[in-house]
């Protein structure tokens, strides 16, 4: 079995090519599209359906539904998949979560959802470009989807340090390994940044420029108390401008 998918890959994945490779060697192809399911639903990323034998996804992340998951597979693989899950791994169904999944999938069929996904990508690209202008090194040089992977070694920081510094000013990212990372997975040399939550709050490209400036203030001037205070103020202003409700 060939397993495809990623949690920190900012580019397009060629599922069609992977499907052809799998068939050429008589292997099954299983794709985990958890991170990009919303983009796939909106037609902004190639779908693995029709190329993969099994497709798994969460229903949160870009799909913006309840915390949970789904498995889609060829009909002839259905009985084996079901047997592997029930009753050994899962028991009684959570009907409230199933109902929430139905609502999320209905939303994913709408024009509003497609526009939301388009804005996610626009925001990510804008944020990536501005971070590059501010001196940050991005893995792969940019992004085609909803996330950005930043190599913070140029700032003489570890991913763990960068995560903590941003957390102190109210910006949530996570430390993340980068290709050929010399640091341990518990420390890392990078951070991962995503735009879905910001986009859900109504933020657009102009706001991403501010977000990039905030990140730059925190990580490019870690010992500047005035810059840190200014960054905290900008975070507060952004949140007030785009309230949760």
C-alpha positions in Angstrom: 0.0 0.0 0.0 1.2 3.5 -0.9 0.1 6.1 1.7 -0.2 9.8 0.5 -1.0 12.9 2.4 0.6 15.6 4.5 0.2 17.9 7.5 2.7 20.5 6.6 3.0 20.5 2.8 2.2 23.9 1.2 2.0 22.8 -2.4 -0.4 20.8 -4.7 -0.3 17.0 -4.4 -0.6 15.1 -7.7 -3.0 12.3 -6.8 -3.5 11.3 -10.4 0.2 10.5 -10.8 0.3 8.6 -7.6 -2.7 6.6 -8.6 -0.9 5.6 -11.9 2.2 4.6 -9.9 0.2 2.5 -7.5 -1.6 0.7 -10.3 1.7 0.1 -12.2 3.1 -1.9 -9.3 -0.1 -3.5 -8.1 -0.4 -1.5 -4.9 -3.3 0.1 -3.2 -3.2 3.9 -2.8 -4.6 5.4 0.4 -4.8 9.1 0.6 -5.3 11.2 3.8 -6.7 14.5 2.6 -7.5 15.8 6.1 -5.8 19.1 5.7 -7.0 19.9 2.2 -10.6 18.5 2.3 -12.2 21.9 2.1 -10.0 23.0 -0.8 -10.9 19.7 -2.6 -14.6 20.2 -2.0 -14.4 23.7 -3.4 -12.4 22.6 -6.5 -9.2 24.4 -5.5 -7.1 21.3 -5.1 -7.2 18.1 -7.3 -9.3 15.4 -5.8 -8.0 12.0 -4.8 -11.4 10.5 -5.5 -11.1 8.3 -8.6 -7.4 7.9 -8.2 -7.1 6.4 -4.7 -8.5 3.2 -3.5 -9.1 4.5 0.0 -9.5 8.2 1.1 -9.6 9.3 4.7 -10.2 12.8 6.0 -11.1 14.7 9.2 -14.2 16.8 9.0 -12.7 19.8 10.8 -9.6 21.7 9.5 -10.4 23.3 6.1 -13.7 21.5 5.8 -14.7 23.5 8.9 -17.0 20.9 10.4 -17.2 19.1 13.7 -14.2 17.2 15.1 -14.4 13.8 13.5 -13.5 11.9 10.3 -14.7 10.0 7.3 -13.4 7.0 5.3 -14.3 6.7 1.6 -13.2 3.6 -0.4 -13.9 1.4 -3.4 -17.1 -0.6 -2.8 -15.3 -3.9 -2.8 -13.1 -2.7 0.1 -16.0 -1.6 2.2 -16.6 -4.8 4.1 -12.9 -5.1 5.1 -12.7 -1.4 6.2 -15.9 -1.7 8.2 -14.7 -4.9 9.9 -11.4 -3.3 10.8 -13.2 -0.4 12.6 -16.3 -1.9 14.2 -16.6 -3.2 16.9 -12.8 -3.3 17.6 -12.0 0.4 17.4 -15.3 2.2 17.5 -18.6 1.4 19.3 -21.8 3.4 19.5 -22.3 6.2 17.0 -22.3 9.8 18.1 -25.5 11.0 16.4 -25.0 14.7 17.2 -21.6 14.5 15.5 -23.1 12.7 12.5 -25.7 15.5 12.2 -23.0 18.1 12.4 -21.1 16.4 9.6 -24.2 16.5 7.5 -24.5 20.2 8.0 -20.8 20.8 7.2 -21.1 18.8 4.0 -24.2 20.7 3.0 -22.3 24.0 3.6 -19.4 22.7 1.6 -21.7 22.5 -1.4 -22.5 26.2 -1.3 -21.1 29.2 -3.2 -20.3 30.9 0.1 -18.1 28.0 1.1 -16.2 28.1 -2.3 -15.6 31.8 -1.8 -14.4 31.1 1.8 -11.9 28.6 0.5 -10.7 31.0 -2.2 -10.1 33.6 0.4 -8.1 31.1 2.5 -5.7 30.6 -0.3 -5.5 34.3 -1.2 -4.8 35.1 2.5 -2.1 32.4 2.7 -0.4 33.6 -0.5 -0.5 37.2 0.7 0.9 36.3 4.1 3.7 34.2 2.5 4.7 37.0 0.2 4.9 39.5 3.1 6.8 37.2 5.3 9.3 36.7 2.5 9.7 40.5 2.2 10.3 40.6 6.0 13.3 38.2 5.6 11.7 34.9 6.5 12.7 31.7 4.6 9.7 29.7 3.5 9.9 25.9 2.8 9.2 25.6 -0.9 9.3 29.3 -1.3 5.6 30.0 -0.8 2.3 28.2 -0.8 -0.5 26.9 -3.0 -2.9 26.1 -0.2 -3.9 27.1 3.3 -0.6 26.8 5.1 2.9 28.1 5.3 6.0 26.4 6.7 8.6 28.8 7.9 12.3 27.9 8.5 13.2 30.1 11.5 17.0 29.3 11.6 17.7 32.5 9.7 16.3 34.3 12.8 18.6 32.2 15.0 15.6 30.6 16.6 14.2 27.1 17.0 10.7 26.3 16.2 9.9 25.8 19.9 11.3 29.2 20.7 9.4 30.9 17.9 6.1 29.1 18.9 6.5 30.3 22.5 7.4 33.9 21.5 4.4 34.2 19.3 2.2 32.7 21.9 3.2 35.4 24.3 1.9 38.1 22.0 -1.4 36.2 21.2 -0.5 34.5 17.9 -1.0 30.8 17.8 1.3 28.7 15.5 3.0 25.4 16.1 6.6 24.3 16.0 7.1 22.0 13.0 9.9 20.0 11.5 11.2 21.1 8.1 12.9 18.9 5.4 16.2 17.5 6.7 15.7 19.2 10.0 18.8 19.0 12.2 16.8 19.6 15.3 14.7 17.0 17.1 10.9 16.8 16.5 10.5 18.2 20.1 12.4 21.3 19.2 12.3 21.7 15.4 13.6 24.4 13.1 10.3 25.6 11.7 6.8 26.8 12.5 3.6 26.1 10.7 1.1 28.8 10.0 -2.5 28.4 8.7 -5.1 30.9 7.4 -8.5 29.1 7.8 -9.3 30.4 11.3 -8.3 34.0 10.4 -10.4 33.7 7.2 -13.4 32.4 9.2 -13.1 35.6 11.3 -13.5 37.7 8.1 -9.9 38.7 7.6 -8.6 39.4 4.1 -5.4 40.3 2.3 -4.9 43.7 4.0 -5.2 42.0 7.4 -2.6 39.4 6.4 -0.1 42.2 5.9 -0.6 43.2 9.5 -0.3 39.6 10.7 3.0 39.3 8.9 4.2 42.5 10.5 3.2 41.2 13.9 5.2 38.0 13.3 8.1 40.0 12.1 8.1 42.2 15.2 8.1 39.2 17.5 10.7 37.0 15.7 13.0 39.5 14.0 13.3 41.7 17.1 13.0 39.2 20.0 14.8 41.4 22.5 12.9 44.6 21.6 10.3 45.3 24.4 8.8 48.1 22.5 8.3 46.0 19.4 6.7 43.3 21.5 4.3 45.7 23.1 3.4 47.1 19.7 2.7 43.6 18.4 0.4 42.8 21.3 -1.5 46.0 20.5 -1.9 45.1 16.9 -3.1 41.6 17.8 -5.8 43.2 20.0 -6.8 45.6 17.3 -7.2 42.9 14.7 -9.3 40.7 17.1 -11.6 43.7 17.9 -11.9 44.5 14.2 -12.9 40.8 13.5 -14.8 39.5 16.5 -15.7 35.8 16.7 -19.4 36.6 16.8 
